[in-house]
Amino acid sequence: MHWHALNDERVRESLEAEYRRWRRCFVTLFRVLADERDAGPADGRDVDPLALGEAVAAAVDGLAEVDSGPVLRTLIRTLAADARA
């Protein structure tokens, strides 16, 4: 698959589209969390959902690659707990 991604434009475009879809889920999550918390510059909790969502998507992707289920569960529980706070 990796070889095809490097050498076949159709495969590369499909993988890029899938990864954009994957990142978009996290960006949407952080937009919703920011809206729920009314985070904005005035309260010192300004959040860039795009940057944060893409960073977390990359981190989760890397953790999944090394089969780090316990770390992923801890990350998700921490994010969910912070959203409820």
PyMOL Python script that loads the backbone (N, CA, C, O; Angstrom):
from pymol import cmd

cmd.read_pdbstr("""\
ATOM      1  N   MET A   1       0.829  -1.181   0.000  1.00  0.00           N
ATOM      2  CA  MET A   1       0.000   0.000   0.000  1.00  0.00           C
ATOM      3  C   MET A   1       0.876   1.248   0.000  1.00  0.00           C
ATOM      4  O   MET A   1       0.610   2.205  -0.728  1.00  0.00           O
ATOM      5  N   HIS A   2       1.916   1.229   0.817  1.00  0.00           N
ATOM      6  CA  HIS A   2       2.806   2.390   0.888  1.00  0.00           C
ATOM      7  C   HIS A   2       3.446   2.661  -0.471  1.00  0.00           C
ATOM      8  O   HIS A   2       3.531   3.813  -0.896  1.00  0.00           O
ATOM      9  N   TRP A   3       3.887   1.628  -1.142  1.00  0.00           N
ATOM     10  CA  TRP A   3       4.510   1.803  -2.458  1.00  0.00           C
ATOM     11  C   TRP A   3       3.503   2.428  -3.429  1.00  0.00           C
ATOM     12  O   TRP A   3       3.844   3.343  -4.178  1.00  0.00           O
ATOM     13  N   HIS A   4       2.266   1.930  -3.410  1.00  0.00           N
ATOM     14  CA  HIS A   4       1.236   2.484  -4.289  1.00  0.00           C
ATOM     15  C   HIS A   4       0.942   3.943  -3.953  1.00  0.00           C
ATOM     16  O   HIS A   4       0.732   4.765  -4.845  1.00  0.00           O
ATOM     17  N   ALA A   5       0.930   4.251  -2.676  1.00  0.00           N
ATOM     18  CA  ALA A   5       0.662   5.631  -2.271  1.00  0.00           C
ATOM     19  C   ALA A   5       1.741   6.567  -2.798  1.00  0.00           C
ATOM     20  O   ALA A   5       1.461   7.717  -3.136  1.00  0.00           O
ATOM     21  N   LEU A   6       2.950   6.084  -2.865  1.00  0.00           N
ATOM     22  CA  LEU A   6       4.041   6.911  -3.367  1.00  0.00           C
ATOM     23  C   LEU A   6       4.062   6.992  -4.888  1.00  0.00           C
ATOM     24  O   LEU A   6       4.527   7.981  -5.455  1.00  0.00           O
ATOM     25  N   ASN A   7       3.561   5.958  -5.546  1.00  0.00           N
ATOM     26  CA  ASN A   7       3.743   5.862  -6.992  1.00  0.00           C
ATOM     27  C   ASN A   7       2.467   5.898  -7.823  1.00  0.00           C
ATOM     28  O   ASN A   7       2.552   5.977  -9.049  1.00  0.00           O
ATOM     29  N   ASP A   8       1.320   5.846  -7.222  1.00  0.00           N
ATOM     30  CA  ASP A   8       0.074   5.846  -7.977  1.00  0.00           C
ATOM     31  C   ASP A   8      -0.765   7.045  -7.521  1.00  0.00           C
ATOM     32  O   ASP A   8      -1.190   7.120  -6.368  1.00  0.00           O
ATOM     33  N   GLU A   9      -0.989   7.959  -8.431  1.00  0.00           N
ATOM     34  CA  GLU A   9      -1.691   9.192  -8.084  1.00  0.00           C
ATOM     35  C   GLU A   9      -3.099   8.933  -7.550  1.00  0.00           C
ATOM     36  O   GLU A   9      -3.539   9.609  -6.620  1.00  0.00           O
ATOM     37  N   ARG A  10      -3.808   7.964  -8.127  1.00  0.00           N
ATOM     38  CA  ARG A  10      -5.167   7.653  -7.660  1.00  0.00           C
ATOM     39  C   ARG A  10      -5.162   7.165  -6.216  1.00  0.00           C
ATOM     40  O   ARG A  10      -6.002   7.569  -5.412  1.00  0.00           O
ATOM     41  N   VAL A  11      -4.213   6.296  -5.898  1.00  0.00           N
ATOM     42  CA  VAL A  11      -4.127   5.776  -4.532  1.00  0.00           C
ATOM     43  C   VAL A  11      -3.729   6.898  -3.578  1.00  0.00           C
ATOM     44  O   VAL A  11      -4.295   7.032  -2.494  1.00  0.00           O
ATOM     45  N   ARG A  12      -2.764   7.690  -3.985  1.00  0.00           N
ATOM     46  CA  ARG A  12      -2.305   8.801  -3.142  1.00  0.00           C
ATOM     47  C   ARG A  12      -3.461   9.769  -2.865  1.00  0.00           C
ATOM     48  O   ARG A  12      -3.649  10.197  -1.726  1.00  0.00           O
ATOM     49  N   GLU A  13      -4.232  10.114  -3.895  1.00  0.00           N
ATOM     50  CA  GLU A  13      -5.361  11.023  -3.714  1.00  0.00           C
ATOM     51  C   GLU A  13      -6.430  10.413  -2.802  1.00  0.00           C
ATOM     52  O   GLU A  13      -7.013  11.115  -1.975  1.00  0.00           O
ATOM     53  N   SER A  14      -6.684   9.126  -2.948  1.00  0.00           N
ATOM     54  CA  SER A  14      -7.665   8.451  -2.087  1.00  0.00           C
ATOM     55  C   SER A  14      -7.215   8.445  -0.635  1.00  0.00           C
ATOM     56  O   SER A  14      -8.011   8.705   0.267  1.00  0.00           O
ATOM     57  N   LEU A  15      -5.941   8.150  -0.409  1.00  0.00           N
ATOM     58  CA  LEU A  15      -5.428   8.144   0.963  1.00  0.00           C
ATOM     59  C   LEU A  15      -5.444   9.547   1.561  1.00  0.00           C
ATOM     60  O   LEU A  15      -5.766   9.718   2.737  1.00  0.00           O
ATOM     61  N   GLU A  16      -5.101  10.540   0.764  1.00  0.00           N
ATOM     62  CA  GLU A  16      -5.139  11.921   1.256  1.00  0.00           C
ATOM     63  C   GLU A  16      -6.567  12.329   1.612  1.00  0.00           C
ATOM     64  O   GLU A  16      -6.791  12.988   2.627  1.00  0.00           O
ATOM     65  N   ALA A  17      -7.528  11.939   0.780  1.00  0.00           N
ATOM     66  CA  ALA A  17      -8.934  12.258   1.063  1.00  0.00           C
ATOM     67  C   ALA A  17      -9.400  11.570   2.349  1.00  0.00           C
ATOM     68  O   ALA A  17     -10.108  12.168   3.158  1.00  0.00           O
ATOM     69  N   GLU A  18      -9.004  10.328   2.527  1.00  0.00           N
ATOM     70  CA  GLU A  18      -9.388   9.595   3.735  1.00  0.00           C
ATOM     71  C   GLU A  18      -8.765  10.237   4.974  1.00  0.00           C
ATOM     72  O   GLU A  18      -9.421  10.351   6.009  1.00  0.00           O
ATOM     73  N   TYR A  19      -7.521  10.650   4.876  1.00  0.00           N
ATOM     74  CA  TYR A  19      -6.890  11.276   6.033  1.00  0.00           C
ATOM     75  C   TYR A  19      -7.526  12.634   6.324  1.00  0.00           C
ATOM     76  O   TYR A  19      -7.645  13.001   7.493  1.00  0.00           O
ATOM     77  N   ARG A  20      -7.937  13.390   5.311  1.00  0.00           N
ATOM     78  CA  ARG A  20      -8.653  14.652   5.541  1.00  0.00           C
ATOM     79  C   ARG A  20      -9.968  14.377   6.279  1.00  0.00           C
ATOM     80  O   ARG A  20     -10.336  15.104   7.202  1.00  0.00           O
ATOM     81  N   ARG A  21     -10.674  13.315   5.861  1.00  0.00           N
ATOM     82  CA  ARG A  21     -11.921  12.939   6.528  1.00  0.00           C
ATOM     83  C   ARG A  21     -11.660  12.591   7.989  1.00  0.00           C
ATOM     84  O   ARG A  21     -12.415  12.990   8.876  1.00  0.00           O
ATOM     85  N   TRP A  22     -10.590  11.846   8.231  1.00  0.00           N
ATOM     86  CA  TRP A  22     -10.200  11.442   9.587  1.00  0.00           C
ATOM     87  C   TRP A  22      -9.916  12.672  10.445  1.00  0.00           C
ATOM     88  O   TRP A  22     -10.397  12.762  11.574  1.00  0.00           O
ATOM     89  N   ARG A  23      -9.139  13.619   9.919  1.00  0.00           N
ATOM     90  CA  ARG A  23      -8.814  14.842  10.668  1.00  0.00           C
ATOM     91  C   ARG A  23     -10.055  15.681  10.914  1.00  0.00           C
ATOM     92  O   ARG A  23     -10.204  16.272  11.983  1.00  0.00           O
ATOM     93  N   ARG A  24     -10.949  15.739   9.931  1.00  0.00           N
ATOM     94  CA  ARG A  24     -12.148  16.567  10.045  1.00  0.00           C
ATOM     95  C   ARG A  24     -12.992  16.150  11.252  1.00  0.00           C
ATOM     96  O   ARG A  24     -13.596  17.009  11.894  1.00  0.00           O
ATOM     97  N   CYS A  25     -13.049  14.867  11.573  1.00  0.00           N
ATOM     98  CA  CYS A  25     -13.799  14.402  12.748  1.00  0.00           C
ATOM     99  C   CYS A  25     -13.262  15.041  14.017  1.00  0.00           C
ATOM    100  O   CYS A  25     -14.034  15.469  14.875  1.00  0.00           O
ATOM    101  N   PHE A  26     -11.952  15.106  14.138  1.00  0.00           N
ATOM    102  CA  PHE A  26     -11.347  15.691  15.337  1.00  0.00           C
ATOM    103  C   PHE A  26     -11.524  17.200  15.365  1.00  0.00           C
ATOM    104  O   PHE A  26     -11.758  17.775  16.428  1.00  0.00           O
ATOM    105  N   VAL A  27     -11.417  17.842  14.219  1.00  0.00           N
ATOM    106  CA  VAL A  27     -11.636  19.285  14.154  1.00  0.00           C
ATOM    107  C   VAL A  27     -13.068  19.601  14.583  1.00  0.00           C
ATOM    108  O   VAL A  27     -13.296  20.537  15.349  1.00  0.00           O
ATOM    109  N   THR A  28     -14.023  18.828  14.093  1.00  0.00           N
ATOM    110  CA  THR A  28     -15.424  19.012  14.483  1.00  0.00           C
ATOM    111  C   THR A  28     -15.604  18.808  15.979  1.00  0.00           C
ATOM    112  O   THR A  28     -16.311  19.576  16.632  1.00  0.00           O
ATOM    113  N   LEU A  29     -14.968  17.775  16.526  1.00  0.00           N
ATOM    114  CA  LEU A  29     -15.040  17.527  17.968  1.00  0.00           C
ATOM    115  C   LEU A  29     -14.570  18.743  18.756  1.00  0.00           C
ATOM    116  O   LEU A  29     -15.242  19.164  19.698  1.00  0.00           O
ATOM    117  N   PHE A  30     -13.432  19.310  18.388  1.00  0.00           N
ATOM    118  CA  PHE A  30     -12.906  20.444  19.147  1.00  0.00           C
ATOM    119  C   PHE A  30     -13.689  21.729  18.893  1.00  0.00           C
ATOM    120  O   PHE A  30     -13.697  22.619  19.744  1.00  0.00           O
ATOM    121  N   ARG A  31     -14.344  21.842  17.748  1.00  0.00           N
ATOM    122  CA  ARG A  31     -15.241  22.991  17.534  1.00  0.00           C
ATOM    123  C   ARG A  31     -16.440  22.887  18.471  1.00  0.00           C
ATOM    124  O   ARG A  31     -16.840  23.877  19.084  1.00  0.00           O
ATOM    125  N   VAL A  32     -17.007  21.701  18.581  1.00  0.00           N
ATOM    126  CA  VAL A  32     -18.152  21.496  19.469  1.00  0.00           C
ATOM    127  C   VAL A  32     -17.744  21.754  20.922  1.00  0.00           C
ATOM    128  O   VAL A  32     -18.463  22.429  21.659  1.00  0.00           O
ATOM    129  N   LEU A  33     -16.602  21.221  21.328  1.00  0.00           N
ATOM    130  CA  LEU A  33     -16.140  21.439  22.708  1.00  0.00           C
ATOM    131  C   LEU A  33     -15.908  22.922  22.981  1.00  0.00           C
ATOM    132  O   LEU A  33     -16.273  23.418  24.047  1.00  0.00           O
ATOM    133  N   ALA A  34     -15.307  23.632  22.033  1.00  0.00           N
ATOM    134  CA  ALA A  34     -15.077  25.068  22.212  1.00  0.00           C
ATOM    135  C   ALA A  34     -16.402  25.813  22.323  1.00  0.00           C
ATOM    136  O   ALA A  34     -16.547  26.707  23.156  1.00  0.00           O
ATOM    137  N   ASP A  35     -17.371  25.445  21.480  1.00  0.00           N
ATOM    138  CA  ASP A  35     -18.689  26.090  21.540  1.00  0.00           C
ATOM    139  C   ASP A  35     -19.387  25.802  22.862  1.00  0.00           C
ATOM    140  O   ASP A  35     -19.993  26.692  23.458  1.00  0.00           O
ATOM    141  N   GLU A  36     -19.299  24.549  23.320  1.00  0.00           N
ATOM    142  CA  GLU A  36     -19.947  24.183  24.583  1.00  0.00           C
ATOM    143  C   GLU A  36     -19.346  24.930  25.760  1.00  0.00           C
ATOM    144  O   GLU A  36     -20.047  25.275  26.712  1.00  0.00           O
ATOM    145  N   ARG A  37     -18.059  25.176  25.692  1.00  0.00           N
ATOM    146  CA  ARG A  37     -17.376  25.875  26.786  1.00  0.00           C
ATOM    147  C   ARG A  37     -17.411  27.382  26.595  1.00  0.00           C
ATOM    148  O   ARG A  37     -16.935  28.126  27.452  1.00  0.00           O
ATOM    149  N   ASP A  38     -17.973  27.842  25.474  1.00  0.00           N
ATOM    150  CA  ASP A  38     -17.949  29.264  25.142  1.00  0.00           C
ATOM    151  C   ASP A  38     -16.540  29.813  25.221  1.00  0.00           C
ATOM    152  O   ASP A  38     -16.321  30.943  25.658  1.00  0.00           O
ATOM    153  N   ALA A  39     -15.581  28.994  24.790  1.00  0.00           N
ATOM    154  CA  ALA A  39     -14.177  29.418  24.842  1.00  0.00           C
ATOM    155  C   ALA A  39     -13.954  30.519  23.823  1.00  0.00           C
ATOM    156  O   ALA A  39     -14.380  30.421  22.673  1.00  0.00           O
ATOM    157  N   GLY A  40     -13.294  31.542  24.258  1.00  0.00           N
ATOM    158  CA  GLY A  40     -12.975  32.656  23.374  1.00  0.00           C
ATOM    159  C   GLY A  40     -11.847  33.472  23.952  1.00  0.00           C
ATOM    160  O   GLY A  40     -11.457  33.254  25.099  1.00  0.00           O
ATOM    161  N   PRO A  41     -11.313  34.403  23.193  1.00  0.00           N
ATOM    162  CA  PRO A  41     -10.172  35.200  23.660  1.00  0.00           C
ATOM    163  C   PRO A  41     -10.448  35.934  24.959  1.00  0.00           C
ATOM    164  O   PRO A  41      -9.530  36.151  25.750  1.00  0.00           O
ATOM    165  N   ALA A  42     -11.706  36.323  25.198  1.00  0.00           N
ATOM    166  CA  ALA A  42     -12.011  37.097  26.393  1.00  0.00           C
ATOM    167  C   ALA A  42     -11.803  36.306  27.676  1.00  0.00           C
ATOM    168  O   ALA A  42     -11.498  36.892  28.715  1.00  0.00           O
ATOM    169  N   ASP A  43     -11.959  35.004  27.626  1.00  0.00           N
ATOM    170  CA  ASP A  43     -11.834  34.225  28.853  1.00  0.00           C
ATOM    171  C   ASP A  43     -10.487  33.518  28.988  1.00  0.00           C
ATOM    172  O   ASP A  43     -10.282  32.755  29.932  1.00  0.00           O
ATOM    173  N   GLY A  44      -9.581  33.761  28.064  1.00  0.00           N
ATOM    174  CA  GLY A  44      -8.253  33.166  28.164  1.00  0.00           C
ATOM    175  C   GLY A  44      -8.187  31.717  27.749  1.00  0.00           C
ATOM    176  O   GLY A  44      -7.139  31.084  27.872  1.00  0.00           O
ATOM    177  N   ARG A  45      -9.295  31.175  27.255  1.00  0.00           N
ATOM    178  CA  ARG A  45      -9.314  29.770  26.846  1.00  0.00           C
ATOM    179  C   ARG A  45      -9.505  29.641  25.344  1.00  0.00           C
ATOM    180  O   ARG A  45     -10.113  28.682  24.870  1.00  0.00           O
ATOM    181  N   ASP A  46      -8.981  30.612  24.592  1.00  0.00           N
ATOM    182  CA  ASP A  46      -9.188  30.555  23.153  1.00  0.00           C
ATOM    183  C   ASP A  46      -8.553  29.296  22.587  1.00  0.00           C
ATOM    184  O   ASP A  46      -7.421  28.940  22.913  1.00  0.00           O
ATOM    185  N   VAL A  47      -9.306  28.646  21.743  1.00  0.00           N
ATOM    186  CA  VAL A  47      -8.922  27.358  21.175  1.00  0.00           C
ATOM    187  C   VAL A  47      -9.012  27.460  19.665  1.00  0.00           C
ATOM    188  O   VAL A  47      -9.990  27.979  19.127  1.00  0.00           O
ATOM    189  N   ASP A  48      -8.001  26.969  18.987  1.00  0.00           N
ATOM    190  CA  ASP A  48      -8.054  26.876  17.531  1.00  0.00           C
ATOM    191  C   ASP A  48      -8.434  25.443  17.205  1.00  0.00           C
ATOM    192  O   ASP A  48      -7.568  24.568  17.171  1.00  0.00           O
ATOM    193  N   PRO A  49      -9.726  25.186  16.964  1.00  0.00           N
ATOM    194  CA  PRO A  49     -10.170  23.810  16.728  1.00  0.00           C
ATOM    195  C   PRO A  49      -9.465  23.143  15.552  1.00  0.00           C
ATOM    196  O   PRO A  49      -9.242  21.932  15.577  1.00  0.00           O
ATOM    197  N   LEU A  50      -9.114  23.904  14.531  1.00  0.00           N
ATOM    198  CA  LEU A  50      -8.440  23.321  13.375  1.00  0.00           C
ATOM    199  C   LEU A  50      -7.063  22.799  13.765  1.00  0.00           C
ATOM    200  O   LEU A  50      -6.734  21.642  13.501  1.00  0.00           O
ATOM    201  N   ALA A  51      -6.261  23.649  14.392  1.00  0.00           N
ATOM    202  CA  ALA A  51      -4.912  23.235  14.774  1.00  0.00           C
ATOM    203  C   ALA A  51      -4.950  22.109  15.806  1.00  0.00           C
ATOM    204  O   ALA A  51      -4.210  21.132  15.693  1.00  0.00           O
ATOM    205  N   LEU A  52      -5.807  22.251  16.803  1.00  0.00           N
ATOM    206  CA  LEU A  52      -5.891  21.240  17.854  1.00  0.00           C
ATOM    207  C   LEU A  52      -6.436  19.924  17.313  1.00  0.00           C
ATOM    208  O   LEU A  52      -5.916  18.857  17.638  1.00  0.00           O
ATOM    209  N   GLY A  53      -7.473  19.993  16.495  1.00  0.00           N
ATOM    210  CA  GLY A  53      -8.057  18.786  15.925  1.00  0.00           C
ATOM    211  C   GLY A  53      -7.080  18.034  15.044  1.00  0.00           C
ATOM    212  O   GLY A  53      -6.984  16.809  15.121  1.00  0.00           O
ATOM    213  N   GLU A  54      -6.350  18.765  14.202  1.00  0.00           N
ATOM    214  CA  GLU A  54      -5.376  18.101  13.332  1.00  0.00           C
ATOM    215  C   GLU A  54      -4.213  17.520  14.133  1.00  0.00           C
ATOM    216  O   GLU A  54      -3.707  16.447  13.802  1.00  0.00           O
ATOM    217  N   ALA A  55      -3.790  18.216  15.178  1.00  0.00           N
ATOM    218  CA  ALA A  55      -2.700  17.704  16.010  1.00  0.00           C
ATOM    219  C   ALA A  55      -3.132  16.426  16.738  1.00  0.00           C
ATOM    220  O   ALA A  55      -2.379  15.454  16.792  1.00  0.00           O
ATOM    221  N   VAL A  56      -4.337  16.435  17.292  1.00  0.00           N
ATOM    222  CA  VAL A  56      -4.815  15.253  18.003  1.00  0.00           C
ATOM    223  C   VAL A  56      -5.036  14.098  17.031  1.00  0.00           C
ATOM    224  O   VAL A  56      -4.747  12.949  17.364  1.00  0.00           O
ATOM    225  N   ALA A  57      -5.545  14.387  15.833  1.00  0.00           N
ATOM    226  CA  ALA A  57      -5.734  13.330  14.829  1.00  0.00           C
ATOM    227  C   ALA A  57      -4.400  12.674  14.494  1.00  0.00           C
ATOM    228  O   ALA A  57      -4.317  11.451  14.386  1.00  0.00           O
ATOM    229  N   ALA A  58      -3.359  13.482  14.328  1.00  0.00           N
ATOM    230  CA  ALA A  58      -2.036  12.930  14.025  1.00  0.00           C
ATOM    231  C   ALA A  58      -1.513  12.100  15.198  1.00  0.00           C
ATOM    232  O   ALA A  58      -0.930  11.035  15.000  1.00  0.00           O
ATOM    233  N   ALA A  59      -1.723  12.594  16.421  1.00  0.00           N
ATOM    234  CA  ALA A  59      -1.266  11.862  17.605  1.00  0.00           C
ATOM    235  C   ALA A  59      -2.003  10.535  17.747  1.00  0.00           C
ATOM    236  O   ALA A  59      -1.388   9.500  18.009  1.00  0.00           O
ATOM    237  N   VAL A  60      -3.325  10.571  17.574  1.00  0.00           N
ATOM    238  CA  VAL A  60      -4.116   9.346  17.685  1.00  0.00           C
ATOM    239  C   VAL A  60      -3.721   8.352  16.598  1.00  0.00           C
ATOM    240  O   VAL A  60      -3.628   7.150  16.847  1.00  0.00           O
ATOM    241  N   ASP A  61      -3.493   8.860  15.404  1.00  0.00           N
ATOM    242  CA  ASP A  61      -3.067   7.994  14.301  1.00  0.00           C
ATOM    243  C   ASP A  61      -1.748   7.304  14.651  1.00  0.00           C
ATOM    244  O   ASP A  61      -1.590   6.103  14.431  1.00  0.00           O
ATOM    245  N   GLY A  62      -0.812   8.068  15.194  1.00  0.00           N
ATOM    246  CA  GLY A  62       0.478   7.494  15.585  1.00  0.00           C
ATOM    247  C   GLY A  62       0.341   6.486  16.712  1.00  0.00           C
ATOM    248  O   GLY A  62       0.987   5.439  16.697  1.00  0.00           O
ATOM    249  N   LEU A  63      -0.507   6.803  17.696  1.00  0.00           N
ATOM    250  CA  LEU A  63      -0.719   5.872  18.807  1.00  0.00           C
ATOM    251  C   LEU A  63      -1.396   4.596  18.328  1.00  0.00           C
ATOM    252  O   LEU A  63      -1.064   3.504  18.790  1.00  0.00           O
ATOM    253  N   ALA A  64      -2.334   4.727  17.415  1.00  0.00           N
ATOM    254  CA  ALA A  64      -3.003   3.543  16.875  1.00  0.00           C
ATOM    255  C   ALA A  64      -2.019   2.681  16.098  1.00  0.00           C
ATOM    256  O   ALA A  64      -2.108   1.453  16.114  1.00  0.00           O
ATOM    257  N   GLU A  65      -1.091   3.323  15.425  1.00  0.00           N
ATOM    258  CA  GLU A  65      -0.093   2.594  14.638  1.00  0.00           C
ATOM    259  C   GLU A  65       0.756   1.684  15.529  1.00  0.00           C
ATOM    260  O   GLU A  65       1.155   0.599  15.106  1.00  0.00           O
ATOM    261  N   VAL A  66       1.030   2.120  16.752  1.00  0.00           N
ATOM    262  CA  VAL A  66       1.859   1.318  17.653  1.00  0.00           C
ATOM    263  C   VAL A  66       0.999   0.506  18.634  1.00  0.00           C
ATOM    264  O   VAL A  66       1.502  -0.029  19.622  1.00  0.00           O
ATOM    265  N   ASP A  67      -0.305   0.428  18.340  1.00  0.00           N
ATOM    266  CA  ASP A  67      -1.239  -0.373  19.131  1.00  0.00           C
ATOM    267  C   ASP A  67      -1.210   0.018  20.602  1.00  0.00           C
ATOM    268  O   ASP A  67      -0.994  -0.818  21.480  1.00  0.00           O
ATOM    269  N   SER A  68      -1.431   1.302  20.852  1.00  0.00           N
ATOM    270  CA  SER A  68      -1.386   1.813  22.211  1.00  0.00           C
ATOM    271  C   SER A  68      -2.784   2.117  22.728  1.00  0.00           C
ATOM    272  O   SER A  68      -3.112   3.266  23.024  1.00  0.00           O
ATOM    273  N   GLY A  69      -3.601   1.083  22.833  1.00  0.00           N
ATOM    274  CA  GLY A  69      -4.965   1.226  23.303  1.00  0.00           C
ATOM    275  C   GLY A  69      -5.100   1.909  24.650  1.00  0.00           C
ATOM    276  O   GLY A  69      -5.943   2.795  24.791  1.00  0.00           O
ATOM    277  N   PRO A  70      -4.301   1.535  25.654  1.00  0.00           N
ATOM    278  CA  PRO A  70      -4.442   2.185  26.966  1.00  0.00           C
ATOM    279  C   PRO A  70      -4.176   3.691  26.905  1.00  0.00           C
ATOM    280  O   PRO A  70      -4.846   4.463  27.590  1.00  0.00           O
ATOM    281  N   VAL A  71      -3.222   4.106  26.108  1.00  0.00           N
ATOM    282  CA  VAL A  71      -2.927   5.537  25.986  1.00  0.00           C
ATOM    283  C   VAL A  71      -4.087   6.250  25.294  1.00  0.00           C
ATOM    284  O   VAL A  71      -4.473   7.347  25.698  1.00  0.00           O
ATOM    285  N   LEU A  72      -4.642   5.632  24.255  1.00  0.00           N
ATOM    286  CA  LEU A  72      -5.784   6.227  23.558  1.00  0.00           C
ATOM    287  C   LEU A  72      -6.984   6.359  24.494  1.00  0.00           C
ATOM    288  O   LEU A  72      -7.654   7.392  24.498  1.00  0.00           O
ATOM    289  N   ARG A  73      -7.257   5.332  25.277  1.00  0.00           N
ATOM    290  CA  ARG A  73      -8.386   5.401  26.213  1.00  0.00           C
ATOM    291  C   ARG A  73      -8.171   6.508  27.237  1.00  0.00           C
ATOM    292  O   ARG A  73      -9.110   7.232  27.568  1.00  0.00           O
ATOM    293  N   THR A  74      -6.950   6.648  27.742  1.00  0.00           N
ATOM    294  CA  THR A  74      -6.653   7.706  28.700  1.00  0.00           C
ATOM    295  C   THR A  74      -6.832   9.078  28.065  1.00  0.00           C
ATOM    296  O   THR A  74      -7.393   9.982  28.685  1.00  0.00           O
ATOM    297  N   LEU A  75      -6.363   9.235  26.843  1.00  0.00           N
ATOM    298  CA  LEU A  75      -6.515  10.504  26.130  1.00  0.00           C
ATOM    299  C   LEU A  75      -7.989  10.853  25.967  1.00  0.00           C
ATOM    300  O   LEU A  75      -8.390  11.986  26.235  1.00  0.00           O
ATOM    301  N   ILE A  76      -8.790   9.904  25.533  1.00  0.00           N
ATOM    302  CA  ILE A  76     -10.212  10.159  25.302  1.00  0.00           C
ATOM    303  C   ILE A  76     -10.928  10.467  26.611  1.00  0.00           C
ATOM    304  O   ILE A  76     -11.746  11.386  26.667  1.00  0.00           O
ATOM    305  N   ARG A  77     -10.627   9.702  27.671  1.00  0.00           N
ATOM    306  CA  ARG A  77     -11.249   9.975  28.976  1.00  0.00           C
ATOM    307  C   ARG A  77     -10.869  11.360  29.480  1.00  0.00           C
ATOM    308  O   ARG A  77     -11.707  12.068  30.039  1.00  0.00           O
ATOM    309  N   THR A  78      -9.614  11.752  29.289  1.00  0.00           N
ATOM    310  CA  THR A  78      -9.154  13.074  29.743  1.00  0.00           C
ATOM    311  C   THR A  78      -9.862  14.174  28.978  1.00  0.00           C
ATOM    312  O   THR A  78     -10.301  15.160  29.571  1.00  0.00           O
ATOM    313  N   LEU A  79      -9.979  14.017  27.671  1.00  0.00           N
ATOM    314  CA  LEU A  79     -10.668  15.034  26.867  1.00  0.00           C
ATOM    315  C   LEU A  79     -12.135  15.125  27.269  1.00  0.00           C
ATOM    316  O   LEU A  79     -12.683  16.222  27.381  1.00  0.00           O
ATOM    317  N   ALA A  80     -12.760  13.996  27.482  1.00  0.00           N
ATOM    318  CA  ALA A  80     -14.177  13.998  27.861  1.00  0.00           C
ATOM    319  C   ALA A  80     -14.371  14.608  29.239  1.00  0.00           C
ATOM    320  O   ALA A  80     -15.331  15.348  29.452  1.00  0.00           O
ATOM    321  N   ALA A  81     -13.479  14.313  30.182  1.00  0.00           N
ATOM    322  CA  ALA A  81     -13.582  14.867  31.533  1.00  0.00           C
ATOM    323  C   ALA A  81     -13.421  16.375  31.505  1.00  0.00           C
ATOM    324  O   ALA A  81     -14.135  17.087  32.212  1.00  0.00           O
ATOM    325  N   ASP A  82     -12.492  16.873  30.698  1.00  0.00           N
ATOM    326  CA  ASP A  82     -12.263  18.305  30.593  1.00  0.00           C
ATOM    327  C   ASP A  82     -13.479  18.997  29.997  1.00  0.00           C
ATOM    328  O   ASP A  82     -13.801  20.120  30.386  1.00  0.00           O
ATOM    329  N   ALA A  83     -14.152  18.352  29.072  1.00  0.00           N
ATOM    330  CA  ALA A  83     -15.329  18.934  28.440  1.00  0.00           C
ATOM    331  C   ALA A  83     -16.479  19.068  29.447  1.00  0.00           C
ATOM    332  O   ALA A  83     -17.288  19.991  29.353  1.00  0.00           O
ATOM    333  N   ARG A  84     -16.545  18.139  30.410  1.00  0.00           N
ATOM    334  CA  ARG A  84     -17.597  18.204  31.422  1.00  0.00           C
ATOM    335  C   ARG A  84     -17.293  19.199  32.515  1.00  0.00           C
ATOM    336  O   ARG A  84     -18.201  19.649  33.214  1.00  0.00           O
ATOM    337  N   ALA A  85     -16.022  19.554  32.675  1.00  0.00           N
ATOM    338  CA  ALA A  85     -15.619  20.452  33.774  1.00  0.00           C
ATOM    339  C   ALA A  85     -16.157  21.858  33.607  1.00  0.00           C
ATOM    340  O   ALA A  85     -15.904  22.720  34.447  1.00  0.00           O
TER     341      ALA A  85
END
""", "prot")
cmd.dss("prot")
cmd.show_as("cartoon", "prot")
cmd.util.cbc("prot")
cmd.orient("prot")
